Amino acid sequence: MRSSEATRIYFDRAADELDLSDSIRRLLLTAKREVQVQIPVELDSGEVATYIGYRVQHNDARGPMKGGLRYHPQVDLDEVRALAALMTWKTAVVDLPYGGAKGGIAIDPSRLSLRELERVTRRFVDAIHDLIGPDVDIPAPDMGSTPEVMAWIMNQYDKYHGFSPACVTGKPVDYHGIPGRDEATGRGVGSLTLKLLSRLGRRIPGTRVAIQGFGNVGTHTAKFLRDAECQIVAVSDAHGGFHRADGLDILDMLRFAQAHAGRLDGYTGGDALTNVELLALECDVLIPAALGGVLTTANAATVRAPIIVEAANAPVEPEADAVFEERGVTVLPDILVNAGGVTASYFEWVQNRQHYQWGINRVRQELDRILAEAFEQVWQLSMSRKVSLRTAAYMVGVGRVARATVLGGMT
């Protein structure tokens, strides 16, 4: 199933519950602008390579559009379109004054040198600089992009528009970023996992957690839950994973990954397992924190975890979601779970505009407060309307965007 089709299914369920008119549905589903650009770049070898970049600006009814920039060889317009819509609902769920956007370049950053990657980034900004900005559309890091990439974006944007640190978020702290941004998504995943466990009446210490993905989100999630006395019984990256029934030594795994270019293969502190085996592992909480579409009708029946926390974007396909709902598996949806990143980006944007920086403690406190309030709104709506947490989250997000659209006028 295409990414945009899955997003449409979840939207329709919420729209039905909200009794939205057909005209409002069409308006909310239609992207404001979709841009595809050619990016010719001279490689270090002297060869000229041509890449394709995308920026989809979905909705600005609640404020300037916000969304990450993904560097991955599988990036295409349909994926970016779906992720842009998700950003619209996500920013609304946590009640940020933003709309939704998303961008991407179809490249494998691991196959480019740092200088080549910088040239690609700057050429992309050359092509879209007049379509982005602090009051229009604010990019941020995503899969394959880094704080350093965001610094290049700001520097290139400044060449056209003057000093404007709020044009992009997720920048290095020493280049107008904020402390706590790198950990924000994973911290949010961890804190919302604990809130869900509490609401379900489960004891937190000793909770067995399996995490697919050991990148930025997965590592910070693992550290947060480890500090809360959960047992991280399995983790994996793109090259495989490891399992230990009494809990892996997460700090040791982090040290190993840092010493081996971010990879876990070769680690000896646990039993090796594949990503497929991790998804079917017996545990209390399964956290897919890597690519989307990893839980499908083909493997949904093998999942033994009673709780799934979606740290990745769209890791559960709609058909699998229906299987989990029928089986009584609790799924906390991505548009709430991984909203910590965009929330911290909002803090950075606000501070850049004020030319004032918060300390790490205030960033964490404000992040925890906003996510806690959003979780409670979604939980209470789920209970009162007797709908899934996913449908409740979409109802909150879609409902806020619909009301802003009507209040702002459609002419």
Contacts in CASP RR format, 6 or more apart in sequence:
PFRMAT RR
TARGET T0000
AUTHOR 0000-0000-0000
METHOD contacts of the structure
MODEL  1
MRSSEATRIYFDRAADELDLSDSIRRLLLTAKREVQVQIPVELDSGEVAT
YIGYRVQHNDARGPMKGGLRYHPQVDLDEVRALAALMTWKTAVVDLPYGG
AKGGIAIDPSRLSLRELERVTRRFVDAIHDLIGPDVDIPAPDMGSTPEVM
AWIMNQYDKYHGFSPACVTGKPVDYHGIPGRDEATGRGVGSLTLKLLSRL
GRRIPGTRVAIQGFGNVGTHTAKFLRDAECQIVAVSDAHGGFHRADGLDI
LDMLRFAQAHAGRLDGYTGGDALTNVELLALECDVLIPAALGGVLTTANA
ATVRAPIIVEAANAPVEPEADAVFEERGVTVLPDILVNAGGVTASYFEWV
QNRQHYQWGINRVRQELDRILAEAFEQVWQLSMSRKVSLRTAAYMVGVGR
VARATVLGGMT
1 317 0 8 1.000
1 318 0 8 1.000
1 319 0 8 1.000
2 78 0 8 1.000
2 82 0 8 1.000
3 78 0 8 1.000
3 79 0 8 1.000
3 81 0 8 1.000
3 82 0 8 1.000
3 83 0 8 1.000
3 314 0 8 1.000
4 78 0 8 1.000
4 81 0 8 1.000
4 82 0 8 1.000
4 85 0 8 1.000
6 82 0 8 1.000
6 314 0 8 1.000
6 317 0 8 1.000
6 318 0 8 1.000
7 82 0 8 1.000
7 85 0 8 1.000
7 86 0 8 1.000
7 314 0 8 1.000
8 29 0 8 1.000
9 318 0 8 1.000
10 318 0 8 1.000
10 390 0 8 1.000
10 391 0 8 1.000
10 394 0 8 1.000
11 25 0 8 1.000
11 28 0 8 1.000
11 29 0 8 1.000
11 85 0 8 1.000
11 89 0 8 1.000
11 394 0 8 1.000
11 398 0 8 1.000
12 25 0 8 1.000
13 387 0 8 1.000
13 391 0 8 1.000
13 394 0 8 1.000
14 391 0 8 1.000
14 394 0 8 1.000
14 395 0 8 1.000
14 397 0 8 1.000
14 398 0 8 1.000
14 399 0 8 1.000
15 25 0 8 1.000
15 28 0 8 1.000
15 398 0 8 1.000
17 385 0 8 1.000
17 387 0 8 1.000
17 391 0 8 1.000
17 395 0 8 1.000
18 395 0 8 1.000
18 398 0 8 1.000
18 399 0 8 1.000
18 402 0 8 1.000
20 28 0 8 1.000
20 398 0 8 1.000
20 399 0 8 1.000
20 402 0 8 1.000
24 402 0 8 1.000
24 405 0 8 1.000
24 406 0 8 1.000
27 405 0 8 1.000
27 410 0 8 1.000
28 59 0 8 1.000
28 88 0 8 1.000
28 398 0 8 1.000
28 401 0 8 1.000
28 402 0 8 1.000
28 405 0 8 1.000
29 85 0 8 1.000
31 56 0 8 1.000
31 57 0 8 1.000
31 58 0 8 1.000
31 59 0 8 1.000
31 81 0 8 1.000
31 84 0 8 1.000
31 85 0 8 1.000
32 57 0 8 1.000
32 58 0 8 1.000
32 59 0 8 1.000
32 60 0 8 1.000
32 65 0 8 1.000
33 55 0 8 1.000
33 56 0 8 1.000
33 57 0 8 1.000
33 131 0 8 1.000
34 54 0 8 1.000
34 55 0 8 1.000
34 56 0 8 1.000
34 57 0 8 1.000
34 77 0 8 1.000
34 81 0 8 1.000
35 54 0 8 1.000
35 55 0 8 1.000
35 56 0 8 1.000
35 57 0 8 1.000
35 128 0 8 1.000
35 131 0 8 1.000
36 52 0 8 1.000
36 53 0 8 1.000
36 54 0 8 1.000
36 77 0 8 1.000
37 52 0 8 1.000
37 53 0 8 1.000
37 54 0 8 1.000
37 55 0 8 1.000
37 124 0 8 1.000
37 127 0 8 1.000
37 128 0 8 1.000
38 50 0 8 1.000
38 51 0 8 1.000
38 52 0 8 1.000
38 53 0 8 1.000
38 127 0 8 1.000
39 50 0 8 1.000
39 51 0 8 1.000
39 52 0 8 1.000
39 53 0 8 1.000
39 105 0 8 1.000
39 120 0 8 1.000
39 123 0 8 1.000
39 124 0 8 1.000
39 127 0 8 1.000
40 48 0 8 1.000
40 49 0 8 1.000
40 50 0 8 1.000
40 123 0 8 1.000
41 48 0 8 1.000
41 49 0 8 1.000
41 50 0 8 1.000
41 51 0 8 1.000
41 116 0 8 1.000
41 119 0 8 1.000
41 120 0 8 1.000
41 123 0 8 1.000
42 48 0 8 1.000
42 119 0 8 1.000
43 49 0 8 1.000
43 112 0 8 1.000
43 116 0 8 1.000
44 113 0 8 1.000
44 115 0 8 1.000
44 116 0 8 1.000
51 105 0 8 1.000
51 106 0 8 1.000
51 107 0 8 1.000
51 120 0 8 1.000
52 105 0 8 1.000
52 106 0 8 1.000
53 75 0 8 1.000
53 103 0 8 1.000
53 104 0 8 1.000
53 105 0 8 1.000
53 106 0 8 1.000
53 124 0 8 1.000
53 127 0 8 1.000
54 75 0 8 1.000
54 76 0 8 1.000
54 77 0 8 1.000
54 80 0 8 1.000
54 103 0 8 1.000
54 104 0 8 1.000
54 105 0 8 1.000
55 80 0 8 1.000
55 101 0 8 1.000
55 102 0 8 1.000
55 103 0 8 1.000
55 104 0 8 1.000
55 128 0 8 1.000
55 131 0 8 1.000
55 132 0 8 1.000
55 137 0 8 1.000
56 77 0 8 1.000
56 80 0 8 1.000
56 81 0 8 1.000
56 83 0 8 1.000
56 84 0 8 1.000
56 101 0 8 1.000
56 102 0 8 1.000
56 103 0 8 1.000
57 65 0 8 1.000
57 84 0 8 1.000
57 100 0 8 1.000
57 101 0 8 1.000
57 131 0 8 1.000
57 137 0 8 1.000
58 65 0 8 1.000
58 81 0 8 1.000
58 84 0 8 1.000
58 85 0 8 1.000
58 87 0 8 1.000
58 88 0 8 1.000
58 99 0 8 1.000
58 100 0 8 1.000
58 101 0 8 1.000
58 102 0 8 1.000
59 65 0 8 1.000
59 85 0 8 1.000
59 88 0 8 1.000
59 99 0 8 1.000
59 100 0 8 1.000
59 401 0 8 1.000
60 99 0 8 1.000
60 100 0 8 1.000
60 136 0 8 1.000
61 99 0 8 1.000
61 401 0 8 1.000
61 404 0 8 1.000
61 405 0 8 1.000
61 408 0 8 1.000
62 91 0 8 1.000
62 92 0 8 1.000
62 96 0 8 1.000
62 97 0 8 1.000
62 98 0 8 1.000
62 99 0 8 1.000
62 400 0 8 1.000
62 401 0 8 1.000
62 404 0 8 1.000
63 97 0 8 1.000
63 98 0 8 1.000
63 99 0 8 1.000
64 98 0 8 1.000
64 99 0 8 1.000
64 133 0 8 1.000
64 134 0 8 1.000
64 135 0 8 1.000
64 136 0 8 1.000
64 137 0 8 1.000
64 138 0 8 1.000
65 84 0 8 1.000
65 87 0 8 1.000
65 98 0 8 1.000
65 99 0 8 1.000
65 100 0 8 1.000
65 101 0 8 1.000
65 136 0 8 1.000
65 137 0 8 1.000
65 138 0 8 1.000
66 87 0 8 1.000
66 91 0 8 1.000
66 96 0 8 1.000
66 98 0 8 1.000
66 99 0 8 1.000
66 100 0 8 1.000
66 101 0 8 1.000
66 137 0 8 1.000
66 138 0 8 1.000
66 140 0 8 1.000
66 342 0 8 1.000
66 345 0 8 1.000
66 346 0 8 1.000
67 84 0 8 1.000
67 87 0 8 1.000
67 100 0 8 1.000
67 101 0 8 1.000
67 102 0 8 1.000
67 103 0 8 1.000
67 137 0 8 1.000
67 138 0 8 1.000
67 139 0 8 1.000
67 140 0 8 1.000
67 142 0 8 1.000
67 342 0 8 1.000
68 87 0 8 1.000
68 101 0 8 1.000
68 102 0 8 1.000
68 103 0 8 1.000
68 104 0 8 1.000
68 139 0 8 1.000
68 140 0 8 1.000
68 141 0 8 1.000
68 142 0 8 1.000
68 145 0 8 1.000
69 103 0 8 1.000
69 104 0 8 1.000
69 105 0 8 1.000
69 139 0 8 1.000
69 140 0 8 1.000
69 141 0 8 1.000
69 142 0 8 1.000
69 145 0 8 1.000
69 149 0 8 1.000
69 153 0 8 1.000
70 80 0 8 1.000
70 83 0 8 1.000
70 102 0 8 1.000
70 103 0 8 1.000
70 104 0 8 1.000
70 105 0 8 1.000
70 142 0 8 1.000
70 143 0 8 1.000
70 144 0 8 1.000
70 145 0 8 1.000
71 104 0 8 1.000
71 105 0 8 1.000
71 107 0 8 1.000
71 109 0 8 1.000
71 117 0 8 1.000
71 142 0 8 1.000
71 143 0 8 1.000
71 144 0 8 1.000
71 145 0 8 1.000
71 149 0 8 1.000
72 104 0 8 1.000
72 106 0 8 1.000
72 107 0 8 1.000
72 108 0 8 1.000
72 143 0 8 1.000
72 144 0 8 1.000
73 106 0 8 1.000
73 107 0 8 1.000
73 108 0 8 1.000
74 106 0 8 1.000
75 103 0 8 1.000
75 104 0 8 1.000
75 105 0 8 1.000
75 106 0 8 1.000
75 107 0 8 1.000
76 106 0 8 1.000
80 102 0 8 1.000
80 103 0 8 1.000
80 104 0 8 1.000
81 102 0 8 1.000
82 314 0 8 1.000
83 102 0 8 1.000
83 103 0 8 1.000
83 313 0 8 1.000
83 314 0 8 1.000
84 100 0 8 1.000
84 101 0 8 1.000
84 102 0 8 1.000
84 103 0 8 1.000
85 100 0 8 1.000
86 102 0 8 1.000
86 313 0 8 1.000
86 314 0 8 1.000
86 334 0 8 1.000
86 335 0 8 1.000
87 98 0 8 1.000
87 99 0 8 1.000
87 100 0 8 1.000
87 101 0 8 1.000
87 102 0 8 1.000
87 342 0 8 1.000
88 99 0 8 1.000
88 100 0 8 1.000
88 401 0 8 1.000
89 335 0 8 1.000
89 393 0 8 1.000
89 394 0 8 1.000
89 397 0 8 1.000
89 398 0 8 1.000
89 401 0 8 1.000
90 100 0 8 1.000
90 334 0 8 1.000
90 335 0 8 1.000
90 336 0 8 1.000
90 338 0 8 1.000
90 339 0 8 1.000
90 342 0 8 1.000
91 98 0 8 1.000
91 99 0 8 1.000
91 100 0 8 1.000
91 339 0 8 1.000
91 342 0 8 1.000
92 99 0 8 1.000
92 396 0 8 1.000
92 397 0 8 1.000
92 398 0 8 1.000
92 399 0 8 1.000
92 400 0 8 1.000
92 401 0 8 1.000
93 335 0 8 1.000
93 336 0 8 1.000
93 339 0 8 1.000
93 374 0 8 1.000
93 378 0 8 1.000
93 393 0 8 1.000
93 396 0 8 1.000
93 397 0 8 1.000
93 400 0 8 1.000
94 336 0 8 1.000
94 339 0 8 1.000
94 340 0 8 1.000
94 342 0 8 1.000
94 343 0 8 1.000
94 370 0 8 1.000
94 371 0 8 1.000
94 374 0 8 1.000
95 370 0 8 1.000
95 373 0 8 1.000
95 374 0 8 1.000
95 400 0 8 1.000
96 342 0 8 1.000
96 343 0 8 1.000
96 346 0 8 1.000
97 346 0 8 1.000
98 138 0 8 1.000
98 342 0 8 1.000
98 346 0 8 1.000
99 401 0 8 1.000
101 137 0 8 1.000
101 139 0 8 1.000
102 142 0 8 1.000
103 139 0 8 1.000
103 142 0 8 1.000
104 142 0 8 1.000
105 120 0 8 1.000
105 124 0 8 1.000
107 120 0 8 1.000
109 117 0 8 1.000
109 144 0 8 1.000
109 145 0 8 1.000
112 120 0 8 1.000
117 149 0 8 1.000
118 152 0 8 1.000
121 149 0 8 1.000
121 152 0 8 1.000
121 153 0 8 1.000
121 156 0 8 1.000
122 152 0 8 1.000
122 156 0 8 1.000
125 152 0 8 1.000
125 153 0 8 1.000
125 156 0 8 1.000
125 157 0 8 1.000
126 156 0 8 1.000
129 156 0 8 1.000
129 157 0 8 1.000
129 160 0 8 1.000
129 161 0 8 1.000
130 160 0 8 1.000
131 137 0 8 1.000
132 138 0 8 1.000
132 139 0 8 1.000
132 157 0 8 1.000
132 167 0 8 1.000
132 168 0 8 1.000
133 157 0 8 1.000
133 161 0 8 1.000
133 164 0 8 1.000
133 166 0 8 1.000
133 167 0 8 1.000
134 164 0 8 1.000
134 166 0 8 1.000
134 167 0 8 1.000
134 349 0 8 1.000
134 352 0 8 1.000
134 353 0 8 1.000
138 166 0 8 1.000
138 167 0 8 1.000
138 168 0 8 1.000
138 169 0 8 1.000
138 345 0 8 1.000
138 349 0 8 1.000
139 150 0 8 1.000
139 153 0 8 1.000
139 168 0 8 1.000
139 169 0 8 1.000
140 150 0 8 1.000
140 168 0 8 1.000
140 169 0 8 1.000
140 170 0 8 1.000
140 341 0 8 1.000
140 342 0 8 1.000
140 345 0 8 1.000
141 147 0 8 1.000
141 149 0 8 1.000
141 150 0 8 1.000
141 170 0 8 1.000
147 170 0 8 1.000
147 171 0 8 1.000
147 172 0 8 1.000
147 175 0 8 1.000
147 177 0 8 1.000
147 181 0 8 1.000
147 182 0 8 1.000
148 172 0 8 1.000
150 168 0 8 1.000
150 169 0 8 1.000
150 170 0 8 1.000
150 171 0 8 1.000
150 172 0 8 1.000
151 171 0 8 1.000
151 172 0 8 1.000
151 175 0 8 1.000
153 167 0 8 1.000
153 168 0 8 1.000
154 164 0 8 1.000
154 165 0 8 1.000
154 167 0 8 1.000
154 168 0 8 1.000
154 171 0 8 1.000
154 175 0 8 1.000
154 176 0 8 1.000
157 164 0 8 1.000
157 167 0 8 1.000
157 168 0 8 1.000
158 164 0 8 1.000
158 167 0 8 1.000
161 167 0 8 1.000
165 171 0 8 1.000
165 176 0 8 1.000
165 177 0 8 1.000
165 352 0 8 1.000
166 349 0 8 1.000
166 352 0 8 1.000
166 353 0 8 1.000
169 177 0 8 1.000
169 181 0 8 1.000
169 345 0 8 1.000
169 346 0 8 1.000
169 348 0 8 1.000
169 349 0 8 1.000
169 352 0 8 1.000
170 177 0 8 1.000
170 181 0 8 1.000
170 345 0 8 1.000
170 348 0 8 1.000
171 177 0 8 1.000
171 348 0 8 1.000
173 179 0 8 1.000
173 181 0 8 1.000
176 352 0 8 1.000
177 348 0 8 1.000
177 352 0 8 1.000
177 357 0 8 1.000
178 344 0 8 1.000
178 347 0 8 1.000
178 348 0 8 1.000
178 351 0 8 1.000
178 357 0 8 1.000
178 358 0 8 1.000
178 359 0 8 1.000
178 363 0 8 1.000
179 358 0 8 1.000
179 359 0 8 1.000
179 360 0 8 1.000
179 363 0 8 1.000
180 187 0 8 1.000
180 344 0 8 1.000
180 360 0 8 1.000
180 363 0 8 1.000
180 364 0 8 1.000
181 341 0 8 1.000
181 344 0 8 1.000
181 345 0 8 1.000
181 348 0 8 1.000
181 363 0 8 1.000
182 216 0 8 1.000
182 220 0 8 1.000
183 220 0 8 1.000
184 340 0 8 1.000
184 341 0 8 1.000
184 343 0 8 1.000
184 344 0 8 1.000
184 345 0 8 1.000
184 363 0 8 1.000
184 367 0 8 1.000
185 216 0 8 1.000
185 217 0 8 1.000
185 220 0 8 1.000
185 311 0 8 1.000
185 338 0 8 1.000
185 340 0 8 1.000
185 341 0 8 1.000
185 344 0 8 1.000
186 216 0 8 1.000
186 217 0 8 1.000
186 218 0 8 1.000
186 220 0 8 1.000
186 221 0 8 1.000
186 224 0 8 1.000
186 311 0 8 1.000
186 338 0 8 1.000
186 340 0 8 1.000
187 220 0 8 1.000
187 221 0 8 1.000
187 224 0 8 1.000
187 340 0 8 1.000
187 364 0 8 1.000
187 367 0 8 1.000
187 368 0 8 1.000
188 221 0 8 1.000
188 224 0 8 1.000
188 337 0 8 1.000
188 338 0 8 1.000
188 339 0 8 1.000
188 340 0 8 1.000
188 341 0 8 1.000
188 367 0 8 1.000
188 368 0 8 1.000
188 371 0 8 1.000
189 217 0 8 1.000
189 218 0 8 1.000
189 220 0 8 1.000
189 221 0 8 1.000
189 224 0 8 1.000
189 287 0 8 1.000
189 289 0 8 1.000
189 309 0 8 1.000
189 311 0 8 1.000
189 337 0 8 1.000
189 338 0 8 1.000
190 221 0 8 1.000
190 224 0 8 1.000
190 225 0 8 1.000
190 228 0 8 1.000
190 309 0 8 1.000
191 224 0 8 1.000
191 368 0 8 1.000
191 371 0 8 1.000
191 372 0 8 1.000
192 309 0 8 1.000
192 332 0 8 1.000
192 336 0 8 1.000
192 337 0 8 1.000
192 371 0 8 1.000
192 375 0 8 1.000
193 209 0 8 1.000
193 221 0 8 1.000
193 225 0 8 1.000
193 285 0 8 1.000
193 287 0 8 1.000
193 309 0 8 1.000
193 332 0 8 1.000
194 204 0 8 1.000
194 225 0 8 1.000
194 228 0 8 1.000
195 372 0 8 1.000
195 375 0 8 1.000
196 307 0 8 1.000
196 309 0 8 1.000
196 330 0 8 1.000
196 332 0 8 1.000
196 375 0 8 1.000
197 203 0 8 1.000
197 204 0 8 1.000
197 207 0 8 1.000
197 285 0 8 1.000
197 307 0 8 1.000
198 204 0 8 1.000
199 379 0 8 1.000
200 307 0 8 1.000
200 330 0 8 1.000
202 284 0 8 1.000
204 228 0 8 1.000
204 229 0 8 1.000
204 230 0 8 1.000
205 228 0 8 1.000
205 229 0 8 1.000
205 230 0 8 1.000
206 229 0 8 1.000
206 230 0 8 1.000
206 231 0 8 1.000
207 225 0 8 1.000
207 230 0 8 1.000
207 231 0 8 1.000
207 284 0 8 1.000
207 285 0 8 1.000
208 230 0 8 1.000
208 231 0 8 1.000
208 233 0 8 1.000
208 247 0 8 1.000
208 282 0 8 1.000
208 283 0 8 1.000
208 284 0 8 1.000
208 285 0 8 1.000
209 222 0 8 1.000
209 225 0 8 1.000
209 230 0 8 1.000
209 231 0 8 1.000
209 232 0 8 1.000
209 233 0 8 1.000
209 283 0 8 1.000
209 284 0 8 1.000
209 285 0 8 1.000
209 286 0 8 1.000
209 287 0 8 1.000
210 232 0 8 1.000
210 233 0 8 1.000
210 234 0 8 1.000
210 235 0 8 1.000
210 243 0 8 1.000
210 278 0 8 1.000
210 279 0 8 1.000
210 281 0 8 1.000
210 283 0 8 1.000
210 285 0 8 1.000
210 286 0 8 1.000
210 287 0 8 1.000
210 305 0 8 1.000
211 218 0 8 1.000
211 221 0 8 1.000
211 222 0 8 1.000
211 232 0 8 1.000
211 234 0 8 1.000
211 235 0 8 1.000
211 236 0 8 1.000
211 287 0 8 1.000
211 289 0 8 1.000
211 311 0 8 1.000
212 235 0 8 1.000
212 236 0 8 1.000
212 275 0 8 1.000
212 278 0 8 1.000
212 279 0 8 1.000
212 286 0 8 1.000
212 287 0 8 1.000
212 288 0 8 1.000
212 289 0 8 1.000
212 290 0 8 1.000
212 294 0 8 1.000
213 235 0 8 1.000
213 236 0 8 1.000
213 237 0 8 1.000
213 238 0 8 1.000
213 288 0 8 1.000
213 289 0 8 1.000
213 290 0 8 1.000
214 222 0 8 1.000
214 235 0 8 1.000
214 236 0 8 1.000
214 237 0 8 1.000
214 253 0 8 1.000
214 257 0 8 1.000
214 264 0 8 1.000
215 237 0 8 1.000
215 262 0 8 1.000
215 289 0 8 1.000
215 290 0 8 1.000
217 289 0 8 1.000
217 311 0 8 1.000
217 312 0 8 1.000
217 338 0 8 1.000
218 235 0 8 1.000
218 287 0 8 1.000
218 289 0 8 1.000
218 311 0 8 1.000
219 254 0 8 1.000
219 257 0 8 1.000
221 287 0 8 1.000
221 289 0 8 1.000
221 311 0 8 1.000
222 232 0 8 1.000
222 235 0 8 1.000
222 250 0 8 1.000
222 253 0 8 1.000
223 250 0 8 1.000
223 251 0 8 1.000
223 254 0 8 1.000
225 232 0 8 1.000
226 232 0 8 1.000
226 250 0 8 1.000
226 251 0 8 1.000
230 285 0 8 1.000
231 246 0 8 1.000
231 247 0 8 1.000
232 247 0 8 1.000
232 248 0 8 1.000
232 250 0 8 1.000
233 243 0 8 1.000
233 244 0 8 1.000
233 245 0 8 1.000
233 246 0 8 1.000
233 247 0 8 1.000
233 248 0 8 1.000
233 281 0 8 1.000
233 283 0 8 1.000
234 241 0 8 1.000
234 242 0 8 1.000
234 243 0 8 1.000
234 244 0 8 1.000
234 248 0 8 1.000
234 273 0 8 1.000
234 278 0 8 1.000
234 281 0 8 1.000
234 283 0 8 1.000
235 241 0 8 1.000
235 242 0 8 1.000
235 248 0 8 1.000
235 250 0 8 1.000
235 253 0 8 1.000
235 264 0 8 1.000
235 278 0 8 1.000
236 242 0 8 1.000
236 264 0 8 1.000
236 273 0 8 1.000
236 274 0 8 1.000
236 275 0 8 1.000
236 278 0 8 1.000
237 257 0 8 1.000
237 262 0 8 1.000
237 263 0 8 1.000
237 264 0 8 1.000
237 290 0 8 1.000
238 275 0 8 1.000
238 290 0 8 1.000
239 263 0 8 1.000
239 264 0 8 1.000
239 265 0 8 1.000
240 264 0 8 1.000
240 265 0 8 1.000
240 272 0 8 1.000
240 273 0 8 1.000
240 274 0 8 1.000
240 275 0 8 1.000
241 264 0 8 1.000
241 272 0 8 1.000
241 273 0 8 1.000
241 274 0 8 1.000
241 275 0 8 1.000
241 278 0 8 1.000
242 248 0 8 1.000
242 253 0 8 1.000
242 264 0 8 1.000
242 267 0 8 1.000
242 269 0 8 1.000
242 270 0 8 1.000
242 271 0 8 1.000
242 272 0 8 1.000
242 273 0 8 1.000
243 270 0 8 1.000
243 271 0 8 1.000
243 272 0 8 1.000
243 273 0 8 1.000
243 277 0 8 1.000
243 278 0 8 1.000
243 281 0 8 1.000
244 269 0 8 1.000
244 270 0 8 1.000
244 271 0 8 1.000
248 269 0 8 1.000
248 270 0 8 1.000
249 269 0 8 1.000
252 269 0 8 1.000
253 264 0 8 1.000
253 267 0 8 1.000
253 269 0 8 1.000
256 264 0 8 1.000
256 267 0 8 1.000
257 263 0 8 1.000
257 264 0 8 1.000
260 266 0 8 1.000
273 281 0 8 1.000
275 290 0 8 1.000
275 294 0 8 1.000
276 299 0 8 1.000
279 286 0 8 1.000
279 288 0 8 1.000
279 294 0 8 1.000
279 295 0 8 1.000
279 299 0 8 1.000
279 302 0 8 1.000
279 303 0 8 1.000
280 299 0 8 1.000
280 302 0 8 1.000
280 303 0 8 1.000
280 304 0 8 1.000
281 304 0 8 1.000
281 305 0 8 1.000
282 304 0 8 1.000
282 305 0 8 1.000
283 304 0 8 1.000
283 305 0 8 1.000
284 305 0 8 1.000
284 306 0 8 1.000
284 307 0 8 1.000
285 305 0 8 1.000
285 307 0 8 1.000
285 308 0 8 1.000
285 309 0 8 1.000
286 303 0 8 1.000
286 305 0 8 1.000
286 307 0 8 1.000
286 308 0 8 1.000
286 309 0 8 1.000
287 308 0 8 1.000
287 309 0 8 1.000
287 310 0 8 1.000
287 311 0 8 1.000
288 294 0 8 1.000
288 295 0 8 1.000
288 308 0 8 1.000
288 310 0 8 1.000
288 311 0 8 1.000
288 312 0 8 1.000
288 315 0 8 1.000
288 316 0 8 1.000
289 311 0 8 1.000
289 312 0 8 1.000
290 312 0 8 1.000
290 315 0 8 1.000
291 312 0 8 1.000
291 315 0 8 1.000
292 312 0 8 1.000
292 313 0 8 1.000
292 314 0 8 1.000
292 315 0 8 1.000
293 314 0 8 1.000
293 315 0 8 1.000
293 316 0 8 1.000
293 317 0 8 1.000
294 312 0 8 1.000
294 315 0 8 1.000
295 303 0 8 1.000
295 308 0 8 1.000
295 315 0 8 1.000
295 316 0 8 1.000
295 317 0 8 1.000
295 320 0 8 1.000
296 317 0 8 1.000
296 319 0 8 1.000
296 320 0 8 1.000
297 317 0 8 1.000
297 319 0 8 1.000
297 320 0 8 1.000
297 323 0 8 1.000
299 320 0 8 1.000
300 319 0 8 1.000
300 320 0 8 1.000
300 323 0 8 1.000
300 324 0 8 1.000
301 323 0 8 1.000
303 324 0 8 1.000
303 329 0 8 1.000
305 329 0 8 1.000
306 328 0 8 1.000
306 329 0 8 1.000
306 330 0 8 1.000
307 329 0 8 1.000
307 330 0 8 1.000
307 331 0 8 1.000
307 332 0 8 1.000
308 316 0 8 1.000
308 324 0 8 1.000
308 329 0 8 1.000
308 330 0 8 1.000
308 331 0 8 1.000
308 332 0 8 1.000
309 332 0 8 1.000
309 337 0 8 1.000
310 316 0 8 1.000
310 331 0 8 1.000
310 332 0 8 1.000
310 333 0 8 1.000
310 334 0 8 1.000
310 337 0 8 1.000
310 338 0 8 1.000
311 334 0 8 1.000
311 337 0 8 1.000
311 338 0 8 1.000
312 334 0 8 1.000
312 338 0 8 1.000
313 334 0 8 1.000
313 338 0 8 1.000
314 334 0 8 1.000
315 334 0 8 1.000
316 324 0 8 1.000
316 331 0 8 1.000
321 331 0 8 1.000
321 390 0 8 1.000
324 331 0 8 1.000
325 331 0 8 1.000
325 388 0 8 1.000
330 389 0 8 1.000
331 388 0 8 1.000
331 389 0 8 1.000
331 390 0 8 1.000
332 389 0 8 1.000
333 389 0 8 1.000
333 390 0 8 1.000
333 393 0 8 1.000
333 394 0 8 1.000
335 393 0 8 1.000
335 394 0 8 1.000
335 397 0 8 1.000
336 371 0 8 1.000
336 374 0 8 1.000
336 375 0 8 1.000
336 378 0 8 1.000
336 389 0 8 1.000
336 393 0 8 1.000
339 371 0 8 1.000
339 374 0 8 1.000
340 367 0 8 1.000
340 371 0 8 1.000
343 367 0 8 1.000
343 370 0 8 1.000
343 371 0 8 1.000
344 363 0 8 1.000
344 367 0 8 1.000
347 358 0 8 1.000
347 363 0 8 1.000
347 366 0 8 1.000
347 367 0 8 1.000
351 357 0 8 1.000
351 358 0 8 1.000
358 366 0 8 1.000
374 396 0 8 1.000
377 396 0 8 1.000
378 389 0 8 1.000
378 392 0 8 1.000
378 393 0 8 1.000
378 396 0 8 1.000
379 389 0 8 1.000
379 392 0 8 1.000
381 387 0 8 1.000
381 392 0 8 1.000
381 395 0 8 1.000
381 396 0 8 1.000
382 388 0 8 1.000
382 389 0 8 1.000
382 391 0 8 1.000
382 392 0 8 1.000
385 392 0 8 1.000
385 395 0 8 1.000
387 395 0 8 1.000
END
